[in-house]
C-alpha cells in the first residue's frame, strides 16, 4: 500500500486527499517547463478538505475584489 501525501498547507499535518493546482498562497504556480496543456503547465498540490475549503474561499473573495487585479498572478478562472 502506498502512503498518502500530507497536506501541503504550511502547518497542517492531515492527509492531503484533494489534488489542486493552487499553491498554498492561492495562486497557480507554473512548472517552468514547456507545456501543451493546463495539466502539464502548473504544479500539483495536495490538501485536506478543510485547508482546501479555506484556500478556495480566499481565492473567490480575492477574485471578486475589483482593486486586486494587478498583482501579476493568473486568476484561477482565467484558464
N, C-alpha and C positions, 0 to 999 in steps of 0.2 A: 504494500500500500504506500502511496506517495504522501508526503507531508503537505498539508495545506499551507499556502502562503499566509504570512501575517499581514495585518492591515498596514498600509503604507503611510497612514496619517501619523505624524510625529506624536509619540507618547501613548499610542494605542497599542495594546498587546493582543487584541482579538484576532480571530481568523478572518482573513480578507476574502470573502466569498464573491464579492462583486468586482468585476473587472471593468475599469473605466479608462478613458483617455485623458481625464482631467487630473492634473497634478494636485498635490495637497494644497497648493495655493489657489486652485480653481481655474487653471489655465491649461490650454493644450500645449504640450511640450514636444517640439519636433525631435526626431531621432537623429537628425543631421546627415542622414543618408538620402540618396536619390530614391524617391518613392513614386509609385504609379497609382496608389490608392490611399484613401484615408487610413485604412487598416495598417498599411506599411509606414505611413508618414509620422505617426505620433506614438510616443511611448505608452506602455500599458502600466496601470497601477492597480493594486488590489485594495479594497476597502471592506470593512464590516458594514452592516446595514446602517448603523447609527451614524458613523462618520460619513458615509456616502450621502445620507439624507441631509446632514448638516452642510456638506460641501455643495450639494445641488441647491439648497435654499440660498446659500451665499451667491452662487453663480446667477440664479434667476433674479435675485434682488439687485445685483450689480448690472445685469443686462437691462433692467427696467429703468435705471437711473440715466437721465439724459446727459448729466455732467461727467460721466465716467467713460467716455468713448475714445479718448485719445491716449490710452495707456500703452499702446503698441502691441497688445496681445490680441490674438484672434479670438473672437467670441465663439463659444461652442455651437451657436446656432448658425454660424457663417459657412459651415462646411456642408 
